[in-house]
């Protein structure tokens, strides 16, 4: 086993005193590395940069497979393998409330999960973004980001997608619509106009939601499977 450290794009063997194993060189014009992930078999590694570039390497032969630039050309915040799709990765970038599923063999976007207004002001773009992505299956994806929401997306049955945790005014008050735009499957979460104007009834309970940007997820398979989320404020929450 080894640890991949991309401060210097190097691989370090953790079993033998941290001895140097290999080096993968990232092109300087692609910018400093800001995110990375490997597949569960550790056959490949994909990294994203501050300039919006993504590069996939074959870890068995230490060869680059493909480099491509995100269509938003924005800093990459998160890269995560798409479970069940060996050649796909999920990517979140700064300034956009979107998760794109990219094919690493073609460098093409295949799916987009997005929420909120499609156009953001400059101040909104400075803080927007999806910081954490967890693929549960080829169709189920959990995301978290600057809106402090834990969102579950169902790509096959988009209407069953939901906000698992977030501000009370969002829970159960969004609709999910699927469309195809330039060969990309797009699922967009929108405000349900009818429900948004309805009054929230009942006593106000303390919100269990995060109050800071969600930065990571883990799915724990114990006697009772649960989802773990953490945020920039140092809070960790466990969801059944």
DAQUI-V492252 format. One record per residue. N is the residue number from 1. SS is DSSP state (A for helix, B for strand, O for the rest). PHI is phi in whole degrees, 0 to 359 (999 if undefined). Layout:
n->{N;N}
ss->{SS;SS}
phi->{PHI;PHI}
This chain:
n->{1;2;3;4;5;6;7;8;9;10;11;12;13;14;15;16;17;18;19;20;21;22;23;24;25;26;27;28;29;30;31;32;33;34;35;36;37;38;39;40;41;42;43;44;45;46;47;48;49;50;51;52;53;54;55;56;57;58;59;60;61;62;63;64;65;66;67;68;69;70;71;72;73;74;75;76;77;78;79;80;81;82;83;84;85;86;87;88;89;90;91;92;93;94;95;96;97;98;99;100;101;102;103;104;105;106;107;108;109;110;111;112;113;114;115;116;117;118;119;120;121;122;123;124;125;126;127;128;129;130;131;132;133;134;135;136;137;138;139;140;141;142;143;144;145;146;147;148;149;150;151;152;153;154;155;156;157;158;159;160;161;162;163;164;165;166;167;168;169;170;171;172;173;174;175;176;177;178;179;180;181;182;183;184;185;186;187;188;189;190;191;192;193;194;195;196;197;198;199;200;201;202;203;204;205;206;207;208;209;210;211;212;213;214;215;216;217;218;219;220;221;222;223;224;225;226;227;228;229;230;231;232;233;234;235;236;237;238;239;240}
ss->{O;B;B;B;B;O;O;O;O;B;B;B;B;O;O;O;O;O;B;B;B;B;B;O;O;O;O;A;A;A;O;O;B;B;B;B;B;B;O;O;O;O;O;B;B;B;B;B;B;O;O;O;B;B;B;B;B;B;O;O;O;O;B;B;B;B;B;B;B;O;O;O;O;O;O;B;B;B;B;B;B;O;O;O;O;O;O;B;B;B;B;B;B;B;O;O;O;B;B;B;B;B;B;O;O;O;O;B;B;B;B;B;B;B;B;O;O;O;O;O;O;A;A;A;A;O;O;O;B;B;B;B;B;B;B;O;O;O;O;B;B;B;B;B;B;O;O;O;O;B;B;B;B;B;O;O;O;A;A;A;O;B;B;B;B;O;O;O;O;O;O;O;O;B;B;B;B;B;B;B;B;O;O;B;B;B;B;B;B;B;B;O;A;A;A;A;O;O;O;O;O;O;O;O;O;O;O;O;O;O;O;O;O;B;B;B;B;B;B;B;O;O;O;O;O;B;B;B;B;B;B;O;O;O;O;B;B;B;B;O}
phi->{999;213;246;264;246;256;294;240;51;231;250;235;279;278;277;243;67;74;290;290;247;203;224;245;267;271;297;304;290;276;93;293;288;239;200;201;202;235;282;294;270;58;271;217;226;235;232;240;237;293;262;85;270;234;225;247;243;275;285;284;245;58;241;289;266;197;237;210;255;301;295;270;48;252;303;280;264;207;229;217;295;268;299;86;236;301;255;245;229;262;227;241;234;290;91;222;273;213;243;255;261;247;272;284;276;250;73;252;280;251;212;226;250;219;214;78;297;286;243;246;288;299;290;291;295;293;242;289;148;261;260;216;223;228;271;264;196;303;250;255;223;253;229;210;192;288;274;67;258;261;245;251;251;243;288;279;240;299;290;269;296;198;268;285;209;167;305;302;288;262;295;69;238;233;243;238;239;250;210;239;236;51;68;250;285;243;244;242;271;234;291;282;301;295;287;295;264;277;279;280;265;97;292;281;261;302;281;276;289;290;247;222;303;281;247;198;229;212;254;257;260;246;299;228;305;211;253;249;231;228;228;293;277;88;273;245;234;244;244;275}
